[in-house]
Amino acid sequence: MPRYEFRCRACGDTFEVSRPMVEASAPAACPQGHDDTVKLLSTVAVARGAAGGPSAPAPSGGGCCGGACGC
């Protein structure tokens, strides 16, 4: 189940809530009981290649097929 991060505008506390994606934009109450919260934007890093291994080389050349057809 996805986890969403929220910040309370009243006390500044940051907290996470696990909920289904269909409820992603529903409001969440602060653990301290405050209702004035805002959902934070999370960033996700995506890496190429196997975990801990080298990444795939970037294609070289140009054109429509990476330079293989000589266009």
Secondary structure, DSSP 8 states (H G I E B T S, - for coil): --EEEEEETTT--EEEEE--GGGTTS----TTS---EEE---------SSTTS-------S-TTTTTTT--
